[in-house]
Amino acid sequence: MILRRSLTSTSPKCQCRRILVRATKNVAEVSHGILSKEQINQFNRDGFLVLPDFATSEEVSTLRKRANELVQGFDPESSSSIFSTKNQAAKTDNYFLDSAGNISFFFEEKAFDELGRLRQAKELSINKIGHSMHDMDPVFRAFSRSGKILDLVKSLGYVRPLPVQSMYIFKQPNIGGEVVPHQDSSFIYTQPLSCLGLWWALEDANRDNGCLWALPQEHKSGLRRRFFVKEGKVQFDHAAPSYDLSSFVPIECTAGTLVLLQGENVHYSAENSSPVSRHSYSMHLVESTQDYTWPADNWAQRTAENSWIPLYE
């Protein structure tokens, strides 16, 4: 495929298996998702691409409404798992690993007081919903498998793209957690590398409320470290690299914008200390032809009865 190059990982040797999938019918093609040659070249050069107005205002409204419905149906007492991208507090929590095959809720670290009680309503306390909305929820499934998304992925050269993770991120006002510089391929890992991130702004994103920041062309340096499971606990194979934050560029954008992220692109978002939220939806996919393997020690795993479903094949 035109976007990928084989990169040697520095992670420990792992046992690999073929990716479990279920067959799916091809969806009718539409033209407005296809990337131009210039856009593909820019994506390959910079490691990310910004596509304004990819999602319509109606689609944005539908996703936000559905996320709110899911939150309203969630009982905060059912789980005390706190998601942290800063210190990986979820690493000993089976709730996190189980979320690969269901719809789970994760709180902001600052949502609780010293006694472990929520400081505010649950609607303003949840960090994200994940990690299988693209499969398990009908509204998010319909959006994630829309014709224009299929066309876009096809134009990037994917033969059998497999969505393996999705998240609705709230970036709550005043307490929205920082996401440190990282590469998506660290978490969504195949041999060879094939991760593609799709990130939609569902509210206007700017520097004040924690927009994305990306490091142009850093993806050409390859994957720096990998996140995997060993003896039931998640860990990295190397310490976090150090990056010069002054080299990152802000991706300030309006609701409906799609940001494509090459798997080895380095990006981050700062803490949201503003009074305005920054909702977004993201989905990560990988190639799943016979030439690609999904390691058995990846954090996200599915059973044969609940296997991932390719966008097309």
matplotlib code that plots the C-alpha trace (Angstrom):
import matplotlib.pyplot as plt

x = [0.0, 1.2, 1.4, 3.2, 6.8, 8.1, 9.8, 11.7, 10.3, 12.7, 10.1, 10.6, 9.9, 6.2, 4.0, 1.7, -1.6, -3.8, -6.4, -9.9, -12.5, -16.0, -17.0, -18.8, -20.5, -19.0, -20.7, -21.7, -19.0, -19.5, -17.1, -16.7, -14.5, -11.7, -8.4, -6.6, -3.1, -1.9, -3.7, -2.1, 1.3, 0.9, -0.2, 2.8, 5.1, 3.8, 2.3, -1.1, -3.8, -6.6, -9.9, -12.4, -16.1, -15.7, -18.6, -21.8, -23.4, -26.1, -23.6, -21.8, -25.1, -26.1, -22.9, -23.0, -26.6, -25.9, -22.9, -25.1, -27.6, -24.9, -23.7, -27.3, -27.6, -24.3, -24.2, -21.1, -21.2, -20.7, -17.0, -14.3, -11.8, -9.9, -8.3, -5.0, -2.8, -0.2, 0.8, -1.2, -3.2, -5.4, -2.6, -3.6, -7.3, -9.1, -11.8, -9.5, -8.5, -12.1, -13.1, -11.6, -14.8, -17.5, -18.5, -16.9, -16.7, -13.5, -13.4, -11.1, -8.5, -9.6, -13.2, -13.0, -12.4, -10.1, -12.8, -13.3, -16.6, -17.4, -16.9, -19.5, -22.2, -21.2, -21.8, -18.8, -16.7, -16.2, -12.9, -14.0, -16.1, -14.3, -13.2, -15.7, -18.3, -17.7, -18.9, -21.2, -23.3, -25.6, -25.2, -21.5, -21.3, -23.3, -21.1, -17.8, -18.8, -20.3, -19.5, -17.3, -15.1, -14.7, -13.8, -11.2, -9.6, -9.6, -7.9, -5.1, -4.5, -5.9, -7.0, -8.8, -9.0, -10.0, -11.3, -9.9, -10.5, -12.8, -13.3, -15.5, -13.4, -15.0, -12.0, -14.1, -14.0, -11.6, -10.5, -9.9, -6.8, -3.6, -2.6, 1.2, 3.1, 2.7, 2.4, -0.8, 1.2, 2.6, -0.9, -2.4, 0.5, 0.7, 3.6, 4.4, 3.1, -0.3, -2.2, -4.3, -6.0, -9.1, -10.0, -13.1, -13.7, -17.2, -16.7, -14.4, -10.9, -8.3, -5.3, -7.5, -9.6, -6.9, -6.6, -4.3, -0.7, 1.3, 5.0, 5.4, 7.5, 8.5, 6.7, 9.6, 11.8, 9.8, 8.2, 9.9, 8.2, 5.4, 2.6, 1.9, 0.6, 2.8, 1.5, -1.8, -0.3, 0.3, 3.6, 5.9, 9.1, 11.0, 10.9, 9.0, 11.0, 11.7, 10.3, 10.8, 7.2, 8.1, 8.4, 4.8, 2.1, -1.4, -4.4, -7.0, -10.2, -14.0, -16.5, -16.8, -13.1, -11.4, -7.7, -5.9, -3.0, -0.3, 0.4, 3.9, 3.0, 3.7, 0.9, -0.5, -3.1, -2.7, -4.9, -8.2, -8.3, -10.8, -14.6, -15.3, -15.3, -13.7, -15.6, -14.1, -14.5, -11.7, -11.3, -8.1, -7.8, -5.1, -4.5, -5.6, -4.6, -2.6, 0.7, -0.2, -0.3, -1.8, 0.5, -1.0, 0.4, -1.4, -3.6, -6.7, -7.9, -11.2, -12.7, -13.7, -17.4, -16.8, -14.2, -13.5, -15.3, -13.4, -14.7, -14.5, -12.6]
y = [0.0, 3.5, 4.9, 2.3, 1.3, -1.7, -0.5, -2.7, -2.5, -2.3, -4.0, -7.5, -10.3, -11.3, -14.1, -13.0, -14.3, -13.4, -10.8, -12.2, -10.7, -11.3, -10.9, -7.7, -6.5, -3.8, -0.4, 1.7, 4.2, 7.9, 10.4, 13.1, 11.1, 10.5, 12.2, 14.0, 13.2, 16.4, 15.6, 12.2, 13.6, 16.2, 13.4, 11.3, 14.3, 15.7, 12.7, 14.3, 16.0, 18.4, 18.1, 20.8, 20.1, 16.4, 15.7, 17.6, 19.7, 17.1, 14.3, 16.2, 16.9, 13.2, 11.9, 14.4, 13.6, 9.9, 10.3, 12.3, 9.5, 6.9, 9.1, 9.4, 5.7, 5.2, 4.5, 6.1, 3.6, 0.7, 1.5, 3.5, 3.2, 6.4, 6.8, 8.7, 9.2, 10.7, 7.9, 4.9, 4.5, 2.0, -0.5, -2.8, -2.5, -5.2, -2.7, -1.0, -4.2, -5.4, -2.2, -3.4, -5.3, -3.1, 0.5, 1.6, 4.9, 6.5, 9.4, 12.4, 12.2, 15.6, 14.6, 13.3, 15.0, 13.6, 11.2, 9.8, 11.6, 13.3, 17.0, 17.7, 16.0, 12.9, 14.7, 16.9, 14.2, 11.6, 11.7, 9.4, 6.6, 3.6, 1.5, -0.2, 2.3, 1.8, -1.8, -1.8, 1.3, 1.6, 5.4, 5.4, 2.3, 3.9, 7.0, 5.1, 2.9, 5.7, 5.7, 8.8, 7.2, 4.0, 6.1, 8.0, 4.9, 3.3, 6.3, 5.8, 2.3, 0.1, -3.3, -4.7, -2.0, -3.1, -0.6, -1.8, 1.2, 4.1, 6.8, 9.7, 12.2, 15.0, 17.1, 18.5, 22.2, 23.1, 19.5, 18.0, 15.8, 16.3, 13.8, 13.6, 13.4, 9.9, 7.8, 5.9, 2.9, 2.5, 1.3, 0.1, -2.1, -4.4, -6.1, -4.4, -1.0, 0.1, 2.2, 5.1, 7.5, 9.5, 12.3, 14.4, 17.7, 17.7, 21.2, 24.0, 23.2, 25.8, 26.4, 27.5, 24.3, 21.7, 21.3, 18.8, 19.6, 17.7, 17.3, 17.5, 14.8, 13.1, 10.0, 9.4, 8.5, 5.4, 4.0, 5.0, 2.6, 0.1, -0.5, -4.1, -6.6, -8.8, -11.0, -9.2, -5.7, -3.1, -1.5, 0.3, -1.3, 2.0, 5.2, 8.1, 10.0, 13.7, 16.2, 19.9, 21.2, 24.4, 22.2, 21.1, 23.0, 23.6, 22.1, 24.7, 23.7, 24.0, 21.3, 18.8, 18.8, 15.5, 15.2, 12.2, 10.9, 8.5, 5.9, 7.1, 10.8, 12.4, 14.5, 15.7, 17.9, 20.1, 20.1, 22.0, 24.6, 26.8, 26.9, 25.4, 21.7, 20.1, 17.1, 14.8, 11.3, 9.2, 5.8, 3.8, 1.2, -1.2, -3.2, -6.8, -8.7, -11.9, -9.9, -8.2, -9.7, -8.4, -9.4, -11.5, -9.1, -6.1, -4.5, -4.7, -8.2, -9.7, -13.2, -15.2, -14.7, -10.9, -10.3, -7.0, -6.3, -4.9, -1.7, -3.6, -6.4]
z = [0.0, -0.8, 2.7, 4.6, 4.9, 6.8, 10.0, 12.5, 16.0, 18.9, 21.2, 22.6, 20.3, 20.6, 19.5, 16.7, 15.4, 12.4, 13.1, 13.9, 11.6, 10.4, 6.7, 5.7, 2.6, 0.5, 0.9, -2.2, -3.1, -2.9, -4.4, -1.8, 0.5, -2.0, -1.4, -4.2, -5.2, -3.6, -0.3, -0.2, -0.9, 1.9, 4.3, 3.4, 3.8, 7.1, 8.8, 9.2, 7.1, 8.1, 6.2, 7.2, 7.0, 6.5, 8.9, 8.3, 11.1, 11.2, 11.7, 14.4, 16.2, 15.9, 17.4, 20.3, 21.0, 21.1, 23.3, 25.8, 25.7, 26.5, 29.4, 30.8, 30.8, 32.6, 36.4, 37.9, 40.8, 38.3, 37.9, 39.6, 36.8, 36.2, 32.8, 32.7, 29.6, 31.9, 34.2, 32.8, 36.0, 34.1, 33.6, 36.4, 35.8, 33.8, 33.1, 30.7, 28.9, 28.7, 27.0, 23.7, 23.2, 24.7, 25.5, 28.7, 30.5, 32.0, 34.4, 34.4, 37.2, 38.5, 38.6, 42.2, 45.5, 48.3, 49.4, 46.0, 45.3, 42.1, 42.3, 39.6, 37.6, 35.7, 32.4, 33.3, 34.9, 32.1, 30.2, 27.4, 26.2, 24.5, 22.9, 20.6, 19.8, 16.1, 16.4, 19.4, 19.0, 16.0, 15.7, 15.8, 13.7, 10.9, 10.9, 11.2, 8.2, 6.0, 2.3, 2.4, 5.1, 3.0, 0.0, 1.9, 3.3, -0.2, -1.6, 0.9, -0.5, 2.3, 1.0, 4.1, 6.7, 10.1, 12.7, 16.1, 18.4, 18.8, 21.4, 22.2, 24.1, 26.1, 27.1, 29.9, 30.8, 33.6, 34.2, 30.7, 31.0, 29.2, 26.5, 26.3, 23.0, 21.6, 18.5, 17.8, 16.5, 20.0, 21.1, 17.8, 16.6, 13.6, 11.9, 9.6, 10.9, 9.4, 11.9, 10.6, 13.0, 12.1, 14.6, 14.2, 16.0, 17.3, 18.8, 17.7, 18.9, 19.7, 22.0, 24.9, 25.1, 24.3, 20.5, 18.9, 18.3, 15.7, 14.9, 11.1, 9.4, 12.7, 11.5, 9.1, 12.1, 12.8, 16.0, 19.2, 21.7, 22.1, 24.6, 25.3, 27.9, 30.0, 32.7, 32.8, 33.1, 30.4, 30.0, 27.5, 26.2, 26.4, 28.4, 26.9, 24.3, 24.9, 22.3, 21.8, 22.2, 20.3, 17.1, 17.3, 15.3, 16.6, 14.7, 15.5, 13.7, 13.6, 14.4, 11.6, 10.7, 10.2, 11.1, 9.6, 11.6, 10.2, 12.9, 13.6, 13.7, 17.1, 18.5, 21.9, 23.5, 26.5, 29.6, 29.1, 31.8, 29.9, 30.7, 27.2, 26.4, 23.3, 22.2, 19.6, 18.1, 17.0, 15.3, 14.6, 11.9, 10.6, 7.5, 8.0, 4.8, 5.3, 5.2, 8.5, 12.0, 15.2, 18.1, 20.9, 23.5, 22.1, 24.8, 22.6, 21.9, 20.7, 20.9, 17.8, 18.8, 19.0, 16.4, 14.6, 11.3, 8.3, 6.6, 3.3, 1.7]

ax = plt.figure().add_subplot(projection="3d")
ax.plot(x, y, z, "-o")
ax.set_aspect("equal")
plt.show()
